[in-house]
Amino acid sequence: MPPRTSPTERRKRLGAELRKMRLAADVSAESAAGLLGVDRSKVSAIEQGVRTISEERLRALACHCDCADEPYISSLIEMAQPRQRGWWERYRGTLPAALLDIAELEAHSTRIRYAQSVHIPGMLQTSDHALAVFRFVIPALPEQQVAVRLAHRLERQRLLDGDAPPEYAGVIHEAALRMQFGGREVARAQLEYLIHVSERDNITLLVMPFAAGGFPGAGQTVNYMEGTVPQLDTVQVDSTHGPEFVHAETRLAKYRTHLDWMEHLSLSPTKSRDFIHNVAREL
């Protein structure tokens, strides 16, 4: 199979994990190439995510690197399987690749932890609220692009009400609840929708009120997607230039601490639901 010229974030992550495994065992690229029966350039391509690796070769590499963590190895093998065409692939070429990467990573997550200070989480936005958000972009998006982004976002949301949805735990700051994107009626409908979805078994919503005071990472969006094993967790954060992905263990630990802190300061699910209801009544 020819190498991909633009690997997805998930495929790049697989390559990064294989490189980390090799370096941790102090195995050179030349040694790995000899073991796998390929030239050194192909090892580099595998570690960059532009070339695939078979289960047999992946297990051989893990054995040579003294990696005996079977759940981790099995998860890497699953990542290395030929990619099934996900629904997000329909948007390739019409949306930034990073938006497709978010959808793919979410689709393979076992649990999603999300924290937002100014916006309602994208997975929980109504159509009207999302449209209003997309229109507050500089430079302004063409209407066709707004429509495509809305369609993509609504398809992302279907993950949470599928046959085997991941657990979703979201922290929403009071500031986000009081932002009136689209006007008062749109804002009220958005809050009523949050109350509705918070009653699903797989969704937990926590509100952090202004009275909770300061907290680490204030103002930052954190989308923490848990993998099948902890080593494969990924964090997506927003920047002015688009989504960024983080998976270094020290940074994962940092974001877990952020989320734990925010959850500790937040209201209980029941009190959060009551809080959202009260904010909606004030509109």
C-alpha positions, 0 to 999 in steps of 0.5 A, spaced: 500 500 500 502 506 498 504 511 503 499 517 505 502 524 504 497 527 509 496 522 515 490 523 520 492 525 527 490 518 529 495 515 524 500 520 526 499 518 533 500 510 532 507 512 529 509 516 535 507 511 539 511 506 535 517 511 535 516 512 543 516 504 544 523 503 540 526 509 543 524 507 550 528 500 548 534 504 545 533 500 539 535 504 533 531 505 526 536 501 523 535 495 528 528 495 527 528 496 519 532 489 519 527 486 524 521 488 520 525 486 513 524 493 510 529 499 509 530 504 514 526 509 510 520 505 511 521 505 519 521 513 518 515 513 514 511 508 519 513 512 525 511 519 521 504 515 520 504 515 512 505 508 512 502 502 515 504 496 519 501 489 519 499 486 526 505 481 525 510 486 524 507 490 530 508 484 535 515 483 532 517 490 534 513 490 541 517 483 542 524 486 540 523 492 544 521 488 551 514 491 551 509 486 554 503 490 555 498 486 552 492 491 552 497 497 549 499 492 544 492 490 542 490 497 542 496 499 537 494 493 533 487 496 532 489 503 530 494 499 525 488 496 522 486 498 515 482 505 516 474 504 515 471 510 511 468 514 517 462 519 516 467 524 517 471 522 510 465 525 506 468 532 508 475 531 506 477 537 502 471 541 504 473 542 511 480 543 515 483 536 516 483 538 524 476 538 524 475 531 521 481 528 526 477 531 532 471 527 529 475 520 528 478 521 535 471 522 538 469 516 535 474 511 537 474 514 545 471 510 550 470 517 554 470 524 553 471 529 558 470 536 556 471 543 559 468 550 556 468 557 559 465 561 554 462 557 549 457 551 550 460 545 548 460 543 540 457 536 541 451 539 545 450 545 541 443 546 538 443 548 530 441 555 531 446 556 537 452 553 532 450 557 526 450 564 530 457 561 533 460 560 526 458 567 524 462 570 529 469 568 525 474 573 522 474 573 516 467 571 515 466 564 513 462 564 506 455 561 507 456 555 504 462 553 509 457 555 514 452 550 512 458 545 511 460 546 518 454 545 521 452 539 518 459 536 520 457 538 527 450 535 527 453 529 525 459 529 531 453 530 536 450 523 533 455 519 537 452 521 543 446 518 542 448 512 538 447 504 540 454 504 544 455 512 546 461 514 550 460 517 556 461 524 556 462 529 562 462 536 561 464 542 565 460 548 563 462 555 566 456 560 568 459 565 563 458 560 557 451 559 559 449 567 559 452 568 553 447 570 548 449 567 541 443 568 536 439 572 541 435 571 547 430 566 544 436 562 541 440 562 548 433 560 551 432 554 547 440 552 547 439 552 555 433 548 555 436 543 550 442 542 555 437 540 561 434 535 556 441 532 554 443 532 561 438 527 563 441 521 558 445 516 562 451 517 558 451 525 559 454 528 565 453 536 565 456 540 571 456 547 572 461 552 575 458 558 577 462 565 578 462 564 585 467 558 585 472 563 583 478 562 579 481 555 577 487 553 572 486 554 565 481 559 565 478 561 558 481 554 555 477 549 551 479 542 553 477 536 550 480 530 553 478 524 549 480 517 553 483 511 549 482 504 550 488 504 554 490 511 558 497 511 554 493 513 548 489 518 551 489 525 547 487 532 548 484 537 543 485 544 545 483 550 541 488 556 538 487 562 534 489 558 528 485 552 529 485 545 533 491 542 536 492 535 539 496 533 545 498 527 547 505 527 551 504 524 558 506 530 562 501 534 558 495 529 559 497 529 566 496 537 567 489 537 563 487 531 567 488 535 573 485 541 570 479 537 569 479 534 576 479 541 579 474 544 575 469 538 577 471 539 584 469 546 584 462 545 580 455 544 582 452 537 582 449 534 576 442 535 579 444 542 582 447 544 575 440 542 572 437 547 576 442 552 575 441 552 568 433 552 569 434 558 573 438 562 568 433 560 562 428 563 566 432 570 567 432 570 559 
